Amino acid sequence: MEVFYGLGFILGPLIGGAIYSIGGYILPFMLLGGVLLLDSAFIFLVLPKVNWENTNAETQGNLWSILKVPSVVLDTFCTTAAAISMGFYSATLEPHLRQILSMQIPICDANNSEK
């Protein structure tokens, strides 16, 4: 799961920048909205129905019982630290890559909305 998260951070700005340079500001949002609509229809058709009347609070568990497991807390901390690091690198590495590689495709993300 974390591999795909990292790939999204790496490839997302590149693909988003390419889509932006092809269709302008609105195209990345329209394309992602269309993909999300198709994804939601696919999920609605594929996932089985859940019978909520047969479930009770005792079998569902709660958040505090999960957080009492030390490995869960450690994994949560590591995932959060990795996300913070990737966000930092995404915001600080892109201007340097632009200078070094003279990229023609604009790399856009939430922290740097310039071309």
C-alpha positions, 0 to 999 in steps of 0.5 A: 500500500505504501509503495503505491502511495509513494508512486502517487507522490512521484508520478502524480505531479508529473502526470498532473503537469502534463495534463495541465500543459495539454488542457489548461487549469480545468482539465486535471480536475475534470479528468480526476472527477470523471475517474472518481465517478467511474470508480464509485460506480464500479465499487457500487456494482462490485462490492457485496451488500452489508447487512447492518442489522446483524452487526453489533458493537461488541464484534466491531471493536473500537479505536482505543483497542487497536491503538493499544497494540504497540506495533500499530502505533509504531506503524502509524508513526512510521507512515506519518513520518514518511508522509511528512517527508514526502510532502517536504521533498515534494515542495522543496525538490521540484524547484531544484529539478526544474533548474537542473533538468530544464523540464518542459512539463510544469510540475504542479502540486498543492505547495507550488502552483506555478509553472 
